[in-house]
Amino acid sequence: MRTLTSILKVASLSLCLSIGHVSAQTLPLPEPLINLNSEQGAHLLLESEANRAYWPLSIQFVTQKNQAYCGVASLTMVLNALGVPAPSTPEFEPYKTFTQDNLLNDDTEKVLPKEVLAKIGMTLDQIGALLTTFGVKADVHYAAETSLDEFRKLATEALNTPNRYVIVNYLRRALGQERGGHISPLAAYDADTDRFLVLDVSRYKYPPVWVEADDLYAAMNTPDSDNQNRTRGFVLVAAKE
């Protein structure tokens, strides 16, 4: 007789694979990225050692509403997953939730004006600053000031701890994708293959993918001209104690 854990794994695997039949016509994935909606990708998720972040993030998974809003979509997912009190949402009254339409407010405007955001998106520093306006803890790490080993350790610990999340800022071109800077949350880590799962918020373009840790680190360790040529990197997010 199969154990409950085995049954749940099979059910989850079936769900992951079934989603692939209704996916958008995304761009081809370059090697060695692995599509989550493949048999290999689904097995990596089910066998991954650090995946506690996947479940709450997957429930809140959204597609960025325009090509400048990868950061807005990522923050929306993480704040909802953390259960941060949300502002009024007229279309859902009396219920409240963060959306890409109500995330920006007077406090965020002081950090990043909407006009600037619409033109160039947001930087690593702005991710951290915007998150703090919502009363959460955000630790910004530039790739150039860390190492691959440190990134792997910090990200894995966060991904396997309740109410902790990782948002990465990386250069798509370094992964063979199209093409500039991008922002998305991480959802899991598989130690056997040394891969992180990126829940890519531009779901019209690419599916969630498994990326080798050294490739992801290299893609973060790239200069961002919109952030005084500091390197991209990652932000560790947690509720304040």
C-alpha positions in Angstrom: 0.0 0.0 0.0 1.4 3.4 -0.9 1.9 5.9 1.8 0.0 9.2 2.0 3.2 11.0 1.1 3.6 8.9 -2.1 0.0 9.5 -3.0 0.3 13.2 -2.6 3.5 13.2 -4.7 1.8 11.4 -7.5 -1.2 13.7 -7.3 1.0 16.8 -7.3 3.1 15.4 -10.2 -0.1 14.7 -12.2 -1.3 18.3 -11.6 2.1 19.8 -12.6 2.1 17.8 -15.9 -1.5 18.5 -16.7 -0.8 22.3 -16.5 1.6 21.9 -19.3 -1.2 21.1 -21.7 -2.8 24.5 -21.3 0.3 26.6 -21.1 0.8 29.7 -23.2 2.9 29.7 -26.4 6.1 30.7 -24.6 9.5 31.2 -26.2 11.8 28.2 -26.6 13.9 27.5 -23.5 17.7 27.4 -24.0 19.7 24.6 -22.5 20.3 23.8 -19.7 17.1 25.4 -18.3 14.4 22.9 -17.4 10.7 23.7 -17.7 8.8 23.1 -14.5 5.9 21.8 -16.7 8.0 18.9 -17.9 8.3 15.5 -16.4 11.9 16.2 -15.3 10.9 19.6 -13.9 8.0 18.2 -11.9 10.1 15.5 -10.4 12.8 18.0 -9.4 10.1 19.9 -7.5 8.8 16.9 -5.7 12.2 15.6 -4.8 13.8 19.0 -3.9 15.2 19.5 -0.5 14.1 23.1 0.0 10.7 23.8 -1.3 8.5 25.3 1.5 8.3 28.6 -0.4 6.8 27.0 -3.5 3.4 26.2 -2.0 2.4 29.7 -0.7 4.0 31.4 -3.8 2.3 29.1 -6.3 -1.1 30.0 -4.8 -0.2 33.7 -5.4 1.5 33.3 -8.7 0.7 36.2 -11.1 1.7 37.3 -14.6 3.2 40.8 -14.7 0.6 43.1 -16.2 3.1 44.9 -18.5 6.7 44.5 -19.5 8.0 47.0 -16.8 6.1 45.3 -13.9 8.2 42.2 -13.2 9.2 43.7 -9.8 5.6 44.8 -9.0 4.3 41.3 -9.8 7.1 39.7 -7.6 6.4 42.0 -4.7 2.6 41.3 -5.0 3.2 37.6 -4.8 5.6 37.8 -1.8 3.5 40.2 0.2 0.4 38.1 -0.3 2.3 34.9 0.6 3.5 36.6 3.8 0.0 37.6 4.7 0.8 41.3 5.0 -2.4 43.3 5.6 -3.5 44.5 2.2 -5.1 47.7 1.1 -8.7 48.0 -0.1 -9.5 46.2 -3.4 -12.7 47.7 -4.8 -13.3 44.9 -7.3 -13.1 42.3 -4.5 -14.9 44.1 -1.7 -15.2 43.3 1.2 -12.1 41.2 0.7 -8.6 42.6 0.6 -5.5 41.4 -1.3 -2.4 42.9 -2.9 -2.7 43.3 -6.7 -0.5 45.0 -9.2 -3.0 47.8 -9.3 -3.1 48.6 -5.6 0.5 47.8 -4.6 1.8 51.3 -5.4 0.8 54.0 -3.0 2.0 57.4 -1.7 4.9 55.7 0.3 6.1 53.7 -2.7 5.9 56.8 -4.8 8.6 58.4 -2.6 10.9 55.5 -3.4 10.1 54.9 -7.0 7.8 57.2 -8.9 5.3 55.4 -11.2 6.5 57.4 -14.2 10.0 56.1 -13.7 8.8 52.5 -13.0 6.8 52.5 -16.2 9.9 53.4 -18.2 12.7 51.3 -16.7 11.2 49.0 -14.1 12.9 48.7 -10.7 16.4 48.1 -9.5 17.7 45.7 -6.8 17.9 48.6 -4.3 14.4 49.7 -5.0 13.0 46.2 -4.4 14.4 46.3 -0.9 13.3 49.9 -0.3 9.8 49.3 -1.6 9.4 46.2 0.6 10.3 48.0 3.7 7.4 50.5 3.2 5.1 47.5 3.8 6.7 46.7 7.2 8.6 43.6 6.2 12.3 42.9 6.5 14.3 43.0 3.2 18.0 42.2 3.1 19.6 43.3 -0.2 22.6 41.3 -1.4 24.7 42.4 -4.4 26.1 39.4 -6.3 29.5 41.1 -6.5 29.6 41.3 -2.7 28.7 37.7 -2.1 29.8 34.4 -3.5 28.1 31.5 -5.2 28.4 29.5 -2.0 27.0 32.2 0.2 24.1 32.8 -2.2 23.3 29.1 -2.3 23.4 28.8 1.5 21.3 31.9 2.2 18.7 31.2 -0.5 18.3 27.6 0.5 17.8 28.4 4.1 15.2 31.0 3.2 13.4 28.6 0.8 13.1 26.0 3.5 11.9 28.3 6.3 8.2 29.4 6.7 7.5 33.0 5.9 10.8 33.7 4.2 11.2 34.4 0.5 13.9 35.2 -2.1 13.5 37.6 -5.0 16.2 37.5 -7.6 17.3 40.3 -10.0 19.2 38.9 -12.9 20.2 39.5 -16.6 18.1 37.2 -18.9 20.7 37.4 -21.6 23.2 35.6 -19.3 20.9 32.6 -19.2 20.3 32.6 -23.0 16.9 34.2 -22.7 15.4 37.3 -24.2 17.0 39.6 -23.0 17.4 42.4 -20.4 17.2 42.7 -16.6 14.4 40.8 -14.9 13.0 40.1 -11.4 11.1 37.0 -10.1 10.8 35.0 -6.9 12.7 31.8 -6.2 10.5 28.9 -5.1 12.7 25.8 -4.5 16.2 24.3 -4.5 17.3 20.8 -5.6 20.6 19.9 -4.1 21.2 16.8 -6.3 21.2 18.9 -9.5 22.2 22.2 -7.7 19.3 24.0 -9.3 16.9 26.8 -8.2 13.4 27.1 -9.4 12.5 30.6 -10.7 8.8 31.4 -10.8 9.1 33.7 -13.8 6.4 36.3 -13.6 6.5 37.0 -17.4 4.5 33.9 -17.9 3.5 35.0 -21.4 7.2 34.7 -22.4 8.8 31.9 -20.3 7.5 29.2 -18.0 8.9 28.7 -14.5 12.3 27.2 -14.9 15.0 25.3 -13.0 18.3 27.1 -13.3 21.8 25.8 -12.3 23.0 27.7 -9.3 26.2 28.9 -10.9 24.4 30.1 -14.0 21.9 32.1 -11.9 24.6 33.6 -9.8 26.5 34.6 -12.9 23.3 36.2 -14.3 22.9 38.2 -11.1 26.6 39.2 -11.1 26.1 41.6 -13.9 26.1 45.5 -13.8 22.9 47.4 -13.8 23.3 50.8 -15.5 20.0 51.9 -13.9 21.5 51.3 -10.4 24.8 53.1 -10.7 26.4 50.1 -12.3 26.1 48.1 -9.1 25.6 44.4 -9.8 22.2 42.7 -9.6 21.6 40.2 -6.9 18.9 38.9 -4.5 16.7 40.1 -1.7 15.8 38.0 1.3 12.4 38.8 2.5 10.8 38.0 5.9 8.1 39.2 8.2 9.5 41.4 11.0 9.6 39.7 14.4 
